[in-house]
Amino acid sequence: MPDSDVLPYDVFAKMCPSRQVFEHVTGKWGALVLGRLDSGPQRFGEIRSQVEGISDRMLTQTLRTLCDDGLAIRAADSPAHPVYRLTEAGENVAVAVRTLITAVEDAMASGVGT
């Protein structure tokens, strides 16, 4: 594919659509939900119980945003019990989020921020 056919994404550019997705991923709840979904498909209640402090409303909004961004999928094993899982793109982003989470936890264990 010639370079002219490739869309240049630059998260530092104000109008680039990648910036909005980056904000969703790096926001408090987006990163935490991605970090939890990294362990595999989960139901809403499972995610809520693992991400302490998130309200039902905020979790619903965060999951909807991640699905709209193409990072997660809402699949229903029954209409009343949807399961959320990461897409391939979401899995790639979640790896980076988990790396960041581990780096922060390791830094805290080393005395940073205390």
C-alpha positions in Angstrom: 0.0 0.0 0.0 1.5 3.4 -1.0 2.1 5.9 1.9 -0.5 8.2 0.4 -3.2 5.7 1.2 -2.2 5.5 4.9 -4.0 7.8 7.3 -1.5 9.6 9.5 -2.7 9.5 13.1 -1.0 11.8 15.5 -2.3 11.9 19.0 -0.5 15.2 19.6 -2.6 16.9 16.8 -5.6 18.7 18.2 -8.0 17.5 15.5 -6.8 13.9 15.1 -9.4 11.3 15.9 -6.8 9.3 17.7 -6.7 11.9 20.4 -10.3 11.2 21.5 -9.7 7.5 21.7 -6.5 8.1 23.6 -8.5 10.2 26.1 -11.0 7.4 26.5 -8.2 4.9 27.1 -6.2 7.0 29.5 -9.0 8.4 31.5 -9.4 7.0 35.0 -12.3 4.6 34.2 -11.3 3.6 30.7 -7.9 2.4 31.8 -9.2 0.5 34.8 -11.9 -1.2 32.8 -9.5 -2.1 30.0 -7.1 -3.4 32.6 -9.8 -5.7 34.0 -11.1 -6.9 30.6 -7.6 -7.9 29.7 -8.1 -11.0 31.8 -10.9 -12.2 29.6 -14.6 -11.7 28.8 -16.7 -10.6 31.8 -20.3 -9.6 32.7 -21.2 -6.1 33.9 -21.4 -7.1 37.5 -18.0 -8.9 37.4 -16.4 -5.7 36.1 -18.2 -3.5 38.6 -17.1 -5.7 41.5 -13.4 -5.6 40.4 -13.2 -1.9 39.6 -13.9 -0.4 43.1 -15.6 3.0 43.2 -17.1 3.0 39.7 -20.9 3.6 39.6 -23.2 1.6 37.4 -23.8 4.7 35.3 -20.1 5.4 34.8 -19.4 1.7 34.0 -22.2 1.7 31.5 -20.9 4.9 29.9 -17.3 3.6 29.9 -18.2 0.2 28.3 -20.4 2.0 25.7 -17.5 4.3 24.8 -15.0 1.4 24.6 -17.4 -0.5 22.3 -18.0 2.6 20.1 -14.2 3.1 19.8 -13.8 -0.5 18.6 -11.8 -1.7 21.7 -14.5 -3.8 23.2 -17.5 -5.8 22.1 -20.8 -6.4 23.9 -21.9 -9.9 23.2 -25.1 -11.4 24.7 -25.2 -15.0 25.8 -28.7 -14.0 26.7 -30.4 -10.6 26.3 -30.4 -10.0 30.1 -26.7 -11.0 30.6 -24.4 -9.4 28.1 -20.7 -10.2 28.2 -18.0 -7.7 27.4 -14.7 -8.7 25.7 -11.8 -6.9 24.1 -11.4 -6.8 20.3 -8.0 -7.5 18.8 -7.3 -3.7 18.9 -8.5 -3.6 22.5 -6.2 -6.4 23.5 -3.3 -4.5 22.0 -4.2 -1.4 23.9 -4.9 -3.3 27.1 -1.4 -4.8 27.0 0.0 -1.2 27.1 -2.4 -0.3 29.9 -1.4 -3.3 31.9 2.3 -2.4 31.4 1.5 1.1 32.7 -0.4 -0.3 35.7 2.5 -2.5 36.6 5.0 0.3 36.2 2.9 2.5 38.5 2.5 -0.3 41.1 6.3 -1.0 41.0 7.1 2.6 41.4 4.8 2.8 44.4 6.5 -0.2 45.9 9.8 1.6 45.4 8.6 4.5 47.5 7.5 6.9 44.8 4.5 9.0 45.8 4.6 8.1 49.4 
